[in-house]
């Protein structure tokens, strides 16, 4: 028996390699559509202070294991590919917004997504601006 490798194509694009393991009973493991495990993923919204480092987590399962792509809402370009973690360093208010992780593994062309809202709080230092009345005397 052993391990056999198969390649699947969906929309004429090659997908991740699918490894099929033969079980001792001789049965093959069935493919499973991806699922995002909410209990192990970042809860939304996440609120952090400006300047913090943030790790967003999107934990998914399926067979074969899902491929994760991260997007920021309104941006069609991927921020990160392949990993369940999106790490943002030294965040600013400009990075506040909705982030989406999309999990796909090619099973039935099915993908799932999760929206995570990031709120970055900026703390302003209060300061007092005072004006003084100055009189000038000529001599």
C-alpha positions as CSV (number, residue, x, y, z in Angstrom):
1,X,0.0,0.0,0.0
2,X,1.8,3.2,1.1
3,X,1.4,6.8,-0.1
4,X,0.1,7.8,-3.5
5,X,0.1,11.3,-4.8
6,X,-2.6,12.7,-7.1
7,X,-2.9,16.0,-8.8
8,X,-6.3,17.7,-9.2
9,X,-7.2,20.5,-11.5
10,X,-10.0,23.0,-11.0
11,X,-10.8,25.7,-13.5
12,X,-7.8,24.4,-15.5
13,X,-5.5,25.7,-12.7
14,X,-3.3,23.2,-10.7
15,X,-4.3,22.9,-7.1
16,X,-2.2,21.9,-4.1
17,X,-0.9,18.3,-4.2
18,X,-3.3,15.9,-2.7
19,X,-1.7,13.0,-0.8
20,X,-3.9,10.0,-0.3
21,X,-2.9,7.6,2.5
22,X,-4.0,4.0,2.3
23,X,-5.4,2.8,5.6
24,X,-4.6,-0.6,7.0
25,X,-8.1,-1.7,6.1
26,X,-7.4,-0.8,2.5
27,X,-9.9,2.1,2.5
28,X,-8.9,5.6,1.3
29,X,-9.5,8.7,3.3
30,X,-12.3,10.8,1.8
31,X,-11.8,14.4,0.7
32,X,-13.5,17.1,3.0
33,X,-14.5,20.6,2.1
34,X,-12.7,23.3,4.1
35,X,-14.1,24.6,7.4
36,X,-12.9,27.5,9.5
37,X,-12.7,26.6,13.2
38,X,-14.1,29.7,15.0
39,X,-13.0,28.5,18.4
40,X,-9.4,28.5,17.3
41,X,-9.5,31.6,15.2
42,X,-9.3,35.3,16.2
43,X,-12.5,36.7,17.6
44,X,-13.9,39.8,16.0
45,X,-13.6,42.7,16.7
46,X,-10.0,42.8,17.9
47,X,-9.1,46.1,19.6
48,X,-5.4,47.1,20.0
49,X,-3.5,50.3,20.7
50,X,-1.6,52.0,17.9
51,X,2.0,50.8,17.7
52,X,1.1,47.2,18.8
53,X,2.0,44.0,16.9
54,X,-1.1,42.0,16.0
55,X,-1.4,38.4,14.8
56,X,-4.7,37.4,13.2
57,X,-5.4,33.7,13.2
58,X,-7.6,31.7,10.8
59,X,-7.5,28.1,11.7
60,X,-9.1,25.8,9.1
61,X,-9.4,22.1,8.5
62,X,-10.3,19.9,5.6
63,X,-8.8,17.2,3.4
64,X,-6.5,18.0,1.8
65,X,-5.5,20.7,4.3
66,X,-6.8,24.1,3.2
67,X,-4.7,26.9,1.7
68,X,-5.3,30.2,3.4
69,X,-5.3,33.6,1.7
70,X,-5.7,36.9,3.6
71,X,-7.3,40.0,2.1
72,X,-8.1,43.5,3.5
73,X,-11.7,44.5,2.6
74,X,-11.7,46.8,-0.4
75,X,-8.3,45.5,-1.6
76,X,-8.3,42.7,-4.3
77,X,-4.7,41.9,-3.7
78,X,-3.7,39.2,-1.3
79,X,-1.8,40.3,1.8
80,X,-0.5,36.9,2.7
81,X,-0.7,33.4,1.1
82,X,-0.7,30.0,2.5
83,X,-0.6,30.5,6.2
84,X,-3.2,30.7,8.9
85,X,-1.4,33.7,10.5
86,X,-1.4,37.3,9.4
87,X,1.2,39.3,11.4
88,X,0.9,43.1,11.4
89,X,3.8,45.0,13.0
90,X,3.5,48.5,14.6
91,X,-0.1,49.0,13.5
92,X,-1.5,52.4,12.9
93,X,-5.0,53.8,12.6
94,X,-4.7,53.5,8.8
95,X,-4.7,49.7,9.3
96,X,-8.1,49.6,11.0
97,X,-10.7,47.8,9.1
98,X,-12.0,44.4,8.0
99,X,-9.6,41.6,7.2
100,X,-10.8,38.4,5.5
101,X,-9.2,35.0,5.5
102,X,-10.3,32.6,2.7
103,X,-9.7,28.9,3.0
104,X,-9.8,26.6,0.0
105,X,-8.6,23.1,-0.8
106,X,-10.1,22.5,-4.2
107,X,-12.8,20.0,-3.0
108,X,-15.9,20.7,-5.1
109,X,-14.5,24.2,-5.8
110,X,-15.7,25.2,-2.4
111,X,-14.1,27.9,-0.2
112,X,-15.1,29.4,3.1
113,X,-14.2,32.8,4.6
114,X,-14.1,34.6,7.9
115,X,-14.2,38.4,8.5
116,X,-12.1,39.8,11.3
117,X,-12.5,43.5,12.2
118,X,-9.3,45.3,13.5
119,X,-9.8,48.4,15.5
120,X,-6.7,50.4,16.2
121,X,-7.0,52.9,19.1
122,X,-4.9,56.0,19.1
123,X,-4.3,57.7,22.4
124,X,-3.7,61.4,22.2
125,X,-1.7,63.1,24.8
126,X,-3.4,66.1,26.3
127,X,-1.5,69.3,26.3
128,X,-2.4,72.8,27.4
129,X,-1.7,75.7,25.2
130,X,-1.6,79.0,27.1
131,X,-1.3,82.5,25.9
132,X,0.3,85.2,27.9
133,X,-0.4,88.9,27.6
134,X,2.8,90.8,27.0
135,X,3.0,94.5,27.2
136,X,5.8,96.3,25.5
137,X,7.1,99.6,26.9
138,X,9.1,101.9,24.9
139,X,11.8,104.1,26.3
